[in-house]
């Protein structure tokens, strides 16, 4: 369970770091993908 939580947190951080420089995607885009 802890491993799954860490994996989820890592994916969220990775998605944020990937979307930040793009700037073109609205916040809803990441929410839909997740």
Residue, then its C-alpha position, 0 to 999 in steps of 0.5 A: x500500500x505504501x509502495x502504491x502511494x509512493x508510486x502515485x505521488x511520483x506519477x503526480x510529481x512527474x506529470x506536474x514537472x512535465x506539464x509545467x514547461x509545456x504551459x499549453x495544456x489546461x489543468x483539466x487535461x492532466x485530470x482527464x488523463x489521470 
